Amino acid sequence: MIVPVSGEVVIATLEEMLTERRALPTENSWLTAGVPSLRKGEALIVPLAWLRDAEPADSAELRAQTNSLWSAIQAASEYRWIHTNGIDLDVPRAVDSPTYAAELLRTGARRADSWGPGDSLWRIVLVTYGAPLPAPVDAVAVHVIPIEWIDAEMPPTDLNWSWDEVVALAAAKTYDDDVAPPRPFHRSTVNRGALLPSDACDLIVQHHGLLPGATEATEDGWLAENVPVLVRGEAKIIPLTWQGDVDRGWNPYADDDDMRTFVSRVRDSIIDAAGPATSVDFTDTSEPVDSTGSYRQALQKSRADRAEWWRVVDGTTIALVWTRGWPAVALHVVPASLLDESLASDPLPDIDLRWSWDQVVELDHATTDLV
C-alpha cells in the first residue's frame, strides 16, 4: 500500500505546518486528499508506504513506487531547506532510553533524515523501516516532531503504527468530512471556520458593504446568493468570517490569511465610498444616555471589542465589527442614530447584537430544504 500522491504534495502540505499557517491535527485525520496522518502524543506520523503485507506478485512494483516516493520526499525537502540532518540509528541504545532515536529503533526504523526551517518549532523526519541492509524496505513514513526531540529527551510516546490505522481512518471519515466542507455553509464550518464564498465576497466589496435590500430586511434571509443577513431589530447583520474552534487546524475554505485579506478589502471599499472610519469607544462603560450609548453597550454585550463605522446614505450607517479580536467579523447596517452622536435619540432598550455561524448554517439548511 502506498499513498496516491507525489512527494511534493506531501512536503508542501507539511510545510504549511512548519511555517505556522496550519496547526497540527489533534487527532487522526487527512492532511489533504490521499494523505493520512496519525496523531501520536505530540508527534504526527504520515504513513507513506506499507510493504509488509504485499503479495509477492505486487512487491516489485510497490518497492519501485516506494523508492520513487522516498526520493521525491528527499528532493522536495532539500529544495526547501537544503541541509539534511541524519539521525544516528547505528549506535545501540537501551530499549527504554527516553530519546527519539531509541524510539525509532524500537519501532523498526533503520534510517531517519530530518529537515525544517531554522525558526520552526517542528521538524520533518523521513523514516525508513526494515531490517538492516541488504534487507528490503518494508515501510516508509514522515514524522512531524517537536524540534527538541532531536537532541534532547522526549516524553514517553509510542510511535508504532500500521496500515490498519490508515484503513480504520478511511472507514471513519473521508477527506471531505475532515477538511473540505461540501458546501460553503456545511455544518462542519461552525467548528472548522467559515469565509463567505468568493462571489459573495466580491459582491460585498463591489457595493462597498451596503448591498441592495439590506436596510429593508425584516427577517433572517439572503440579500443575494451566498450573502446571509441576520435581522436584530433595527440592526441588519451580514456575517463575513467565522474562525471556529481555536484548535481547528488549517482549513482551505477559511484560511486565516484569506479571512484577514477579505475583511481588509471590505474596509478599504467602504473607505473609498464613504471616507475615513470612526471608531467606537469601547473604553466607555457608562450606562447609556442616548441611542448611541445603547448600541455601544449592545456591542459590548455581544463580545465585540472593535468596531468602525461610516455614515452612508439615507440616514444609514455601516459598522465593521470584530468580536473578541478575531473570532468573528460582521457588517452591521443600522440607522445613523445608533452611531452618529449628532443624530442620537433617547436610549433604546434590549438591542441584541449576538450572532453565531450556526445561525447562518441553519438558515442555509432551511432554504435548501425547500428546493
C-alpha positions, -999 to +999 in steps of 0.1 A: +000+000+000+012+035-009-003+070-007-016+081-042+002+115-042+036+129-051+063+137-026+059+174-035+023+173-023+032+157+010+060+182+018+041+212+005+013+203+028+036+197+058+055+229+051+023+249+059+025+234+094+062+243+099+055+279+088+026+280+113+000+287+086-016+254+097-018+237+131-010+201+136-042+180+136-052+170+171-065+135+161-061+110+132-072+129+101-064+137+065-038+163+057-051+166+021-068+142-002-050+108-001-026+118+027-034+103+061-020+114+094-019+096+127-016+116+159+008+100+185+011+123+215+029+154+205+040+138+172+023+133+139+030+103+117+022+105+080+022+069+066+036+068+030+041+031+022+035-003+038+050-033+021+049-059+050+017-075+037+023-071+000+015-100-023+047-114-039+033-105-074+029-069-063+062-065-043+085-054-072+061-027-084+054-014-049+090-012-040+098+007-071+069+032-063+081+034-027+117+042-038+104+069-062+082+085-034+111+083-009+134+101-034+107+127-042+103+135-005+141+139-002+142+162-032+113+183-021+127+187+014+162+195+002+149+220-023+133+239+005+158+235+034+189+223+016+207+207+046+198+172+056+202+162+093+206+125+097+196+109+130+221+083+141+205+049+143+237+029+143+246+034+179+229+007+201+205+022+227+186+007+256+150-001+247+138+022+275+161+051+266+140+083+266+152+095+232+137+098+198+164+078+182+158+049+207+121+050+199+128+049+162+150+018+168+123+002+189+097+006+162+119-009+135+134+022+118+167+018+101+172+053+086+159+088+095+166+121+078+152+154+091+147+189+077+129+221+086+132+259+086+155+271+113+128+292+131+103+264+132+094+246+164+089+214+144+110+190+123+100+168+094+117+134+096+116+109+067+118+074+084+126+042+066+117+009+083+131-026+077+158-050+088+194-039+082+207-038+046+206-057+024+171-065+035+144-046+016+125-016+030+091-027+045+076+007+054+081+045+050+066+074+069+072+110+076+072+122+112+065+157+123+080+161+158+089+189+182+124+201+174+137+194+210+132+157+204+162+157+180+188+165+207+170+160+240+148+135+258+112+130+246+082+122+267+070+086+267+054+082+233+046+051+213+055+058+177+044+024+164+019+025+135+005+002+109-016+004+077-045-009+097-048+025+113-050+041+079-077+017+069-096+025+101-093+062+094-106+057+058-136+038+072-143+065+098-142+096+077-132+109+043-111+139+034-143+159+027-156+151+062-123+161+078-112+191+058-133+202+029-170+210+036-191+201+005-209+234+007-199+268+019-224+266+048-219+229+057-225+222+094-188+214+099-180+251+092-193+260+127-162+243+141-138+245+112-143+281+104-160+299+076-155+326+050-182+337+025-178+322-010-158+343-035-189+355-054-204+369-021-171+384-011-168+402-045-204+414-043-200+429-009-168+447-020-185+459-052-213+475-032-190+490-006-207+470+022-242+482+016-260+456-006-294+464-021-322+454+003-300+455+034-319+484+050-353+469+042-347+433+055-372+423+082-362+387+089-332+364+086-326+356+049-304+363+019-295+396+003-280+378-027-268+343-034-244+333-006-249+366+013-268+360+045-284+387+067-294+382+103-320+408+114-317+420+150-344+447+153-331+478+135-297+462+131-291+441+100-260+419+105-241+405+075-216+378+087-183+379+069-160+355+087-160+330+115-129+315+129-143+283+145-125+263+171-091+276+182-076+241+175-095+236+143-063+232+122-059+247+088-090+249+067-086+257+029-121+271+030-114+295+058-077+303+058-067+329+084-048+350+059-077+348+034-101+360+060-080+389+070-075+399+034-112+398+027-120+420+058-093+444+046-109+445+011-143+453+026-129+480+049-110+496+020-140+495-003-161+514+023-134+540+029-133+545-009-170+553-009-176+569+025-142+583+036-123+576+069-137+554+095-148+565+130-140+541+158-165+530+186-151+538+220-151+505+239-134+521+270-167+539+277-186+515+300-211+541+314-248+535+313-263+547+280-277+582+280-287+581+243-292+557+214-255+556+205-248+545+241-274+518+238-258+505+206-223+506+222-235+487+252-251+461+229-219+457+211-201+450+243-227+425+254-222+407+221-185+403+229-174+428+203-142+446+211-136+466+179-159+485+156-155+512+130-184+530+113-192+552+083-222+574+075-236+564+041-269+572+025-305+580+037-297+582+074-279+548+073-246+538+088-224+508+083-203+494+111-175+468+106-174+448+139-148+424+152-158+400+180-131+393+206-103+404+184-106+379+156-130+350+160-158+367+140-162+397+118-195+411+105-210+442+089-239+460+107-263+481+087-280+504+113-298+537+115-275+567+118-290+575+152-272+544+167-237+556+158-238+593+149-240+613+181-253+644+162-284+624+154-287+605+187-321+599+203-333+586+237-317+553+250-331+522+234-338+490+254-329+455+246-307+457+215-294+422+209-265+420+185-254+385+193-250+360+164-231+328+155-223+309+124-246+280+133-275+305+126-261+310+091-259+273+087-294+267+098-306+295+075-289+278+046-304+244+055-339+259+059-335+274+024-321+243+007-347+220+023-374+240+004-359+235-030 
